[in-house]
Amino acid sequence: MNITFNELRKIKDNLPAGSIRNIADRLNVTEDTVRNYFGGSHYKSGDCVGMHVEQGPDGGIVSLDDTTILDMAQSIINLHEHQTN
């Protein structure tokens, strides 16, 4: 899947507090691995993820090998929005 870097960061920024930990716990990975998925660089305590960035407008294009974390994040955001409306 391809998405702009800025769109990916916007999704991360819209996650409610505690969501990074929730995703990490559900997938049995470190929180830093989840942060790396969203463009972080916490490689001492988190793993690399299948994310490849090609420079360009809007932060560049990010190619994601696996959308599991993205899908979970979007689901959390949708649920949170539904609960607050």
A tleap script that builds the chain and sets N, CA, C and O, in Angstrom:
source leaprc.protein.ff14SB
mol = sequence {
  NMET ASN ILE THR PHE ASN GLU LEU ARG LYS
  ILE LYS ASP ASN LEU PRO ALA GLY SER ILE
  ARG ASN ILE ALA ASP ARG LEU ASN VAL THR
  GLU ASP THR VAL ARG ASN TYR PHE GLY GLY
  SER HIE TYR LYS SER GLY ASP CYS VAL GLY
  MET HIE VAL GLU GLN GLY PRO ASP GLY GLY
  ILE VAL SER LEU ASP ASP THR THR ILE LEU
  ASP MET ALA GLN SER ILE ILE ASN LEU HIE
  GLU HIE GLN THR CASN
}
set mol.1.N position { 0.851 -1.181 0.000 }
set mol.1.CA position { 0.000 0.000 0.000 }
set mol.1.C position { 0.890 1.234 0.000 }
set mol.1.O position { 1.942 1.246 0.638 }
set mol.2.N position { 0.472 2.260 -0.707 }
set mol.2.CA position { 1.193 3.522 -0.725 }
set mol.2.C position { 0.364 4.603 -0.044 }
set mol.2.O position { -0.856 4.662 -0.202 }
set mol.3.N position { 1.044 5.456 0.715 }
set mol.3.CA position { 0.419 6.555 1.441 }
set mol.3.C position { 1.481 7.646 1.563 }
set mol.3.O position { 2.673 7.338 1.582 }
set mol.4.N position { 1.074 8.909 1.646 }
set mol.4.CA position { 2.089 9.938 1.838 }
set mol.4.C position { 2.578 9.903 3.287 }
set mol.4.O position { 1.853 9.495 4.195 }
set mol.5.N position { 3.806 10.335 3.478 }
set mol.5.CA position { 4.375 10.371 4.820 }
set mol.5.C position { 3.536 11.263 5.726 }
set mol.5.O position { 3.291 10.925 6.885 }
set mol.6.N position { 3.097 12.400 5.197 }
set mol.6.CA position { 2.294 13.318 6.006 }
set mol.6.C position { 0.958 12.697 6.409 }
set mol.6.O position { 0.491 12.926 7.525 }
set mol.7.N position { 0.330 11.912 5.520 }
set mol.7.CA position { -0.915 11.228 5.876 }
set mol.7.C position { -0.674 10.201 6.981 }
set mol.7.O position { -1.476 10.068 7.906 }
set mol.8.N position { 0.440 9.478 6.871 }
set mol.8.CA position { 0.781 8.478 7.878 }
set mol.8.C position { 0.994 9.134 9.239 }
set mol.8.O position { 0.506 8.633 10.252 }
set mol.9.N position { 1.716 10.247 9.268 }
set mol.9.CA position { 1.951 10.965 10.522 }
set mol.9.C position { 0.650 11.530 11.092 }
set mol.9.O position { 0.465 11.562 12.309 }
set mol.10.N position { -0.249 11.976 10.214 }
set mol.10.CA position { -1.534 12.519 10.677 }
set mol.10.C position { -2.337 11.422 11.376 }
set mol.10.O position { -2.979 11.675 12.395 }
set mol.11.N position { -2.303 10.214 10.834 }
set mol.11.CA position { -3.007 9.096 11.471 }
set mol.11.C position { -2.423 8.860 12.858 }
set mol.11.O position { -3.170 8.710 13.825 }
set mol.12.N position { -1.091 8.824 12.967 }
set mol.12.CA position { -0.445 8.627 14.267 }
set mol.12.C position { -0.843 9.735 15.236 }
set mol.12.O position { -1.155 9.471 16.397 }
set mol.13.N position { -0.831 10.972 14.755 }
set mol.13.CA position { -1.149 12.117 15.617 }
set mol.13.C position { -2.606 12.110 16.076 }
set mol.13.O position { -2.922 12.695 17.112 }
set mol.14.N position { -3.492 11.467 15.333 }
set mol.14.CA position { -4.910 11.412 15.697 }
set mol.14.C position { -5.253 10.254 16.620 }
set mol.14.O position { -6.395 10.129 17.062 }
set mol.15.N position { -4.272 9.405 16.915 }
set mol.15.CA position { -4.535 8.289 17.829 }
set mol.15.C position { -4.757 8.798 19.251 }
set mol.15.O position { -4.011 9.656 19.722 }
set mol.16.N position { -5.771 8.282 19.937 }
set mol.16.CA position { -5.970 8.664 21.338 }
set mol.16.C position { -4.799 8.186 22.204 }
set mol.16.O position { -4.076 7.261 21.834 }
set mol.17.N position { -4.631 8.819 23.333 }
set mol.17.CA position { -3.562 8.448 24.265 }
set mol.17.C position { -3.630 6.960 24.583 }
set mol.17.O position { -4.712 6.411 24.794 }
set mol.18.N position { -2.487 6.319 24.617 }
set mol.18.CA position { -2.407 4.905 24.952 }
set mol.18.C position { -2.550 3.961 23.772 }
set mol.18.O position { -2.393 2.751 23.928 }
set mol.19.N position { -2.844 4.491 22.598 }
set mol.19.CA position { -3.080 3.639 21.430 }
set mol.19.C position { -1.817 2.933 20.949 }
set mol.19.O position { -1.881 1.779 20.525 }
set mol.20.N position { -0.682 3.603 21.008 }
set mol.20.CA position { 0.578 2.982 20.581 }
set mol.20.C position { 0.831 1.747 21.437 }
set mol.20.O position { 1.169 0.684 20.916 }
set mol.21.N position { 0.667 1.888 22.738 }
set mol.21.CA position { 0.865 0.754 23.650 }
set mol.21.C position { -0.156 -0.350 23.365 }
set mol.21.O position { 0.191 -1.531 23.357 }
set mol.22.N position { -1.407 0.033 23.133 }
set mol.22.CA position { -2.465 -0.933 22.837 }
set mol.22.C position { -2.126 -1.751 21.585 }
set mol.22.O position { -2.238 -2.977 21.593 }
set mol.23.N position { -1.720 -1.082 20.531 }
set mol.23.CA position { -1.356 -1.767 19.284 }
set mol.23.C position { -0.162 -2.682 19.531 }
set mol.23.O position { -0.159 -3.836 19.103 }
set mol.24.N position { 0.847 -2.168 20.221 }
set mol.24.CA position { 2.052 -2.963 20.503 }
set mol.24.C position { 1.702 -4.217 21.303 }
set mol.24.O position { 2.178 -5.309 20.990 }
set mol.25.N position { 0.883 -4.063 22.320 }
set mol.25.CA position { 0.495 -5.206 23.149 }
set mol.25.C position { -0.278 -6.244 22.338 }
set mol.25.O position { -0.034 -7.443 22.468 }
set mol.26.N position { -1.202 -5.789 21.509 }
set mol.26.CA position { -2.012 -6.708 20.715 }
set mol.26.C position { -1.181 -7.463 19.679 }
set mol.26.O position { -1.507 -8.596 19.326 }
set mol.27.N position { -0.107 -6.838 19.193 }
set mol.27.CA position { 0.737 -7.483 18.180 }
set mol.27.C position { 1.995 -8.118 18.764 }
set mol.27.O position { 2.797 -8.712 18.044 }
set mol.28.N position { 2.155 -7.984 20.090 }
set mol.28.CA position { 3.329 -8.530 20.768 }
set mol.28.C position { 4.643 -7.987 20.186 }
set mol.28.O position { 5.580 -8.737 19.913 }
set mol.29.N position { 4.680 -6.664 20.006 }
set mol.29.CA position { 5.883 -5.959 19.565 }
set mol.29.C position { 6.126 -4.812 20.537 }
set mol.29.O position { 5.278 -4.530 21.384 }
set mol.30.N position { 7.273 -4.149 20.426 }
set mol.30.CA position { 7.549 -3.011 21.298 }
set mol.30.C position { 6.802 -1.771 20.819 }
set mol.30.O position { 6.426 -1.659 19.652 }
set mol.31.N position { 6.600 -0.856 21.740 }
set mol.31.CA position { 5.975 0.419 21.374 }
set mol.31.C position { 6.825 1.152 20.348 }
set mol.31.O position { 6.290 1.796 19.445 }
set mol.32.N position { 8.151 1.062 20.477 }
set mol.32.CA position { 9.022 1.730 19.519 }
set mol.32.C position { 8.905 1.134 18.125 }
set mol.32.O position { 9.099 1.844 17.138 }
set mol.33.N position { 8.596 -0.142 18.022 }
set mol.33.CA position { 8.363 -0.738 16.708 }
set mol.33.C position { 7.145 -0.091 16.054 }
set mol.33.O position { 7.162 0.206 14.859 }
set mol.34.N position { 6.090 0.127 16.838 }
set mol.34.CA position { 4.897 0.793 16.312 }
set mol.34.C position { 5.239 2.230 15.928 }
set mol.34.O position { 4.812 2.706 14.876 }
set mol.35.N position { 6.000 2.919 16.763 }
set mol.35.CA position { 6.403 4.298 16.436 }
set mol.35.C position { 7.227 4.327 15.144 }
set mol.35.O position { 7.068 5.230 14.323 }
set mol.36.N position { 8.101 3.340 14.971 }
set mol.36.CA position { 8.911 3.273 13.746 }
set mol.36.C position { 8.028 3.109 12.515 }
set mol.36.O position { 8.341 3.644 11.451 }
set mol.37.N position { 6.947 2.388 12.650 }
set mol.37.CA position { 6.002 2.194 11.548 }
set mol.37.C position { 5.454 3.535 11.077 }
set mol.37.O position { 5.206 3.734 9.888 }
set mol.38.N position { 5.267 4.451 12.021 }
set mol.38.CA position { 4.725 5.770 11.700 }
set mol.38.C position { 5.821 6.798 11.426 }
set mol.38.O position { 5.568 8.002 11.481 }
set mol.39.N position { 7.024 6.336 11.135 }
set mol.39.CA position { 8.097 7.241 10.733 }
set mol.39.C position { 9.124 7.537 11.799 }
set mol.39.O position { 10.019 8.353 11.579 }
set mol.40.N position { 9.019 6.897 12.949 }
set mol.40.CA position { 10.001 7.108 14.010 }
set mol.40.C position { 11.330 6.461 13.660 }
set mol.40.O position { 11.452 5.769 12.649 }
set mol.41.N position { 12.306 6.691 14.495 }
set mol.41.CA position { 13.628 6.076 14.277 }
set mol.41.C position { 14.181 5.583 15.614 }
set mol.41.O position { 15.277 5.963 16.028 }
set mol.42.N position { 13.415 4.744 16.266 }
set mol.42.CA position { 13.774 4.192 17.577 }
set mol.42.C position { 14.308 2.772 17.391 }
set mol.42.O position { 13.723 1.813 17.894 }
set mol.43.N position { 15.410 2.645 16.674 }
set mol.43.CA position { 15.879 1.316 16.291 }
set mol.43.C position { 16.682 0.600 17.367 }
set mol.43.O position { 16.926 -0.600 17.242 }
set mol.44.N position { 17.100 1.299 18.422 }
set mol.44.CA position { 17.800 0.612 19.508 }
set mol.44.C position { 16.848 -0.250 20.317 }
set mol.44.O position { 17.235 -1.305 20.818 }
set mol.45.N position { 15.596 0.195 20.447 }
set mol.45.CA position { 14.641 -0.575 21.243 }
set mol.45.C position { 13.431 -1.047 20.432 }
set mol.45.O position { 12.536 -1.692 20.979 }
set mol.46.N position { 13.397 -0.737 19.158 }
set mol.46.CA position { 12.287 -1.162 18.303 }
set mol.46.C position { 12.827 -1.727 17.003 }
set mol.46.O position { 13.939 -1.403 16.587 }
set mol.47.N position { 12.046 -2.558 16.378 }
set mol.47.CA position { 12.462 -3.187 15.140 }
set mol.47.C position { 12.177 -2.299 13.936 }
set mol.47.O position { 11.371 -1.370 13.992 }
set mol.48.N position { 12.872 -2.619 12.844 }
set mol.48.CA position { 12.555 -2.004 11.565 }
set mol.48.C position { 11.225 -2.597 11.112 }
set mol.48.O position { 10.887 -3.729 11.457 }
set mol.49.N position { 10.500 -1.843 10.361 }
set mol.49.CA position { 9.228 -2.329 9.848 }
set mol.49.C position { 9.246 -2.224 8.335 }
set mol.49.O position { 10.094 -1.528 7.777 }
set mol.50.N position { 8.342 -2.891 7.670 }
set mol.50.CA position { 8.297 -2.879 6.219 }
set mol.50.C position { 7.774 -1.574 5.677 }
set mol.50.O position { 6.669 -1.511 5.138 }
set mol.51.N position { 8.571 -0.528 5.820 }
set mol.51.CA position { 8.200 0.813 5.391 }
set mol.51.C position { 9.322 1.373 4.542 }
set mol.51.O position { 10.475 1.412 4.973 }
set mol.52.N position { 8.993 1.801 3.352 }
set mol.52.CA position { 9.995 2.337 2.442 }
set mol.52.C position { 9.536 3.717 1.988 }
set mol.52.O position { 8.405 3.877 1.528 }
set mol.53.N position { 10.417 4.723 2.117 }
set mol.53.CA position { 10.036 6.095 1.802 }
set mol.53.C position { 10.761 6.551 0.546 }
set mol.53.O position { 11.977 6.400 0.422 }
set mol.54.N position { 9.992 7.114 -0.386 }
set mol.54.CA position { 10.558 7.736 -1.574 }
set mol.54.C position { 10.305 9.225 -1.450 }
set mol.54.O position { 9.157 9.651 -1.317 }
set mol.55.N position { 11.352 10.014 -1.491 }
set mol.55.CA position { 11.237 11.463 -1.316 }
set mol.55.C position { 10.290 12.060 -2.350 }
set mol.55.O position { 10.211 11.600 -3.489 }
set mol.56.N position { 9.580 13.088 -1.925 }
set mol.56.CA position { 8.652 13.773 -2.815 }
set mol.56.C position { 7.781 14.732 -2.041 }
set mol.56.O position { 7.994 14.950 -0.849 }
set mol.57.N position { 6.791 15.314 -2.720 }
set mol.57.CA position { 5.894 16.251 -2.046 }
set mol.57.C position { 5.092 15.572 -0.949 }
set mol.57.O position { 4.892 14.357 -0.969 }
set mol.58.N position { 4.641 16.359 -0.004 }
set mol.58.CA position { 3.812 15.873 1.109 }
set mol.58.C position { 4.572 14.884 1.985 }
set mol.58.O position { 3.985 13.966 2.558 }
set mol.59.N position { 5.890 15.083 2.080 }
set mol.59.CA position { 6.722 14.217 2.904 }
set mol.59.C position { 7.218 12.986 2.183 }
set mol.59.O position { 7.991 12.207 2.741 }
set mol.60.N position { 6.785 12.800 0.954 }
set mol.60.CA position { 7.199 11.644 0.171 }
set mol.60.C position { 6.153 10.550 0.214 }
set mol.60.O position { 5.158 10.637 0.935 }
set mol.61.N position { 6.399 9.529 -0.567 }
set mol.61.CA position { 5.487 8.391 -0.636 }
set mol.61.C position { 6.061 7.261 0.207 }
set mol.61.O position { 7.234 6.910 0.087 }
set mol.62.N position { 5.220 6.705 1.054 }
set mol.62.CA position { 5.602 5.586 1.902 }
set mol.62.C position { 4.938 4.334 1.346 }
set mol.62.O position { 3.724 4.293 1.146 }
set mol.63.N position { 5.744 3.327 1.104 }
set mol.63.CA position { 5.227 2.035 0.669 }
set mol.63.C position { 5.255 1.108 1.878 }
set mol.63.O position { 6.313 0.864 2.459 }
set mol.64.N position { 4.094 0.597 2.249 }
set mol.64.CA position { 3.969 -0.270 3.422 }
set mol.64.C position { 3.826 -1.719 2.959 }
set mol.64.O position { 2.940 -2.041 2.168 }
set mol.65.N position { 4.703 -2.584 3.457 }
set mol.65.CA position { 4.638 -4.004 3.121 }
set mol.65.C position { 3.462 -4.687 3.801 }
set mol.65.O position { 2.875 -5.616 3.246 }
set mol.66.N position { 3.116 -4.232 5.001 }
set mol.66.CA position { 2.062 -4.847 5.798 }
set mol.66.C position { 1.233 -3.717 6.419 }
set mol.66.O position { 1.788 -2.815 7.045 }
set mol.67.N position { -0.066 -3.763 6.251 }
set mol.67.CA position { -0.918 -2.675 6.748 }
set mol.67.C position { -1.589 -2.997 8.083 }
set mol.67.O position { -2.505 -2.282 8.490 }
set mol.68.N position { -1.164 -4.039 8.764 }
set mol.68.CA position { -1.814 -4.436 10.016 }
set mol.68.C position { -1.842 -3.296 11.028 }
set mol.68.O position { -2.894 -3.003 11.595 }
set mol.69.N position { -0.704 -2.652 11.262 }
set mol.69.CA position { -0.639 -1.559 12.243 }
set mol.69.C position { -1.498 -0.392 11.773 }
set mol.69.O position { -2.228 0.197 12.570 }
set mol.70.N position { -1.422 -0.055 10.503 }
set mol.70.CA position { -2.226 1.032 9.952 }
set mol.70.C position { -3.715 0.731 10.094 }
set mol.70.O position { -4.489 1.598 10.498 }
set mol.71.N position { -4.110 -0.480 9.767 }
set mol.71.CA position { -5.519 -0.874 9.891 }
set mol.71.C position { -5.991 -0.773 11.335 }
set mol.71.O position { -7.094 -0.294 11.599 }
set mol.72.N position { -5.159 -1.222 12.270 }
set mol.72.CA position { -5.526 -1.143 13.686 }
set mol.72.C position { -5.656 0.316 14.120 }
set mol.72.O position { -6.590 0.672 14.839 }
set mol.73.N position { -4.727 1.151 13.688 }
set mol.73.CA position { -4.755 2.566 14.050 }
set mol.73.C position { -6.019 3.235 13.518 }
set mol.73.O position { -6.675 3.985 14.240 }
set mol.74.N position { -6.361 2.967 12.267 }
set mol.74.CA position { -7.564 3.570 11.690 }
set mol.74.C position { -8.819 3.078 12.401 }
set mol.74.O position { -9.766 3.842 12.590 }
set mol.75.N position { -8.832 1.822 12.791 }
set mol.75.CA position { -9.962 1.270 13.528 }
set mol.75.C position { -10.111 1.955 14.888 }
set mol.75.O position { -11.222 2.287 15.301 }
set mol.76.N position { -8.993 2.164 15.578 }
set mol.76.CA position { -9.010 2.847 16.876 }
set mol.76.C position { -9.522 4.273 16.717 }
set mol.76.O position { -10.337 4.731 17.517 }
set mol.77.N position { -9.051 4.977 15.693 }
set mol.77.CA position { -9.488 6.359 15.454 }
set mol.77.C position { -10.979 6.392 15.167 }
set mol.77.O position { -11.698 7.224 15.721 }
set mol.78.N position { -11.455 5.494 14.305 }
set mol.78.CA position { -12.885 5.455 13.972 }
set mol.78.C position { -13.733 5.173 15.199 }
set mol.78.O position { -14.768 5.809 15.397 }
set mol.79.N position { -13.308 4.229 16.024 }
set mol.79.CA position { -14.038 3.903 17.248 }
set mol.79.C position { -14.060 5.096 18.194 }
set mol.79.O position { -15.099 5.417 18.771 }
set mol.80.N position { -12.917 5.752 18.352 }
set mol.80.CA position { -12.815 6.913 19.235 }
set mol.80.C position { -13.726 8.047 18.746 }
set mol.80.O position { -14.411 8.684 19.547 }
set mol.81.N position { -13.733 8.295 17.435 }
set mol.81.CA position { -14.584 9.350 16.876 }
set mol.81.C position { -16.062 9.011 17.079 }
set mol.81.O position { -16.869 9.885 17.395 }
set mol.82.N position { -16.402 7.757 16.898 }
set mol.82.CA position { -17.781 7.315 17.065 }
set mol.82.C position { -18.239 7.491 18.524 }
set mol.82.O position { -19.375 7.890 18.785 }
set mol.83.N position { -17.347 7.191 19.452 }
set mol.83.CA position { -17.672 7.290 20.876 }
set mol.83.C position { -17.774 8.735 21.342 }
set mol.83.O position { -18.504 9.018 22.292 }
set mol.84.N position { -17.061 9.655 20.701 }
set mol.84.CA position { -17.070 11.049 21.136 }
set mol.84.C position { -18.130 11.870 20.417 }
set mol.84.O position { -18.350 13.028 20.773 }
set mol.85.N position { -18.787 11.305 19.423 }
set mol.85.CA position { -19.835 12.049 18.704 }
set mol.85.C position { -21.194 11.667 19.159 }
set mol.85.O position { -22.185 12.198 18.656 }
savepdb mol mol.pdb
quit
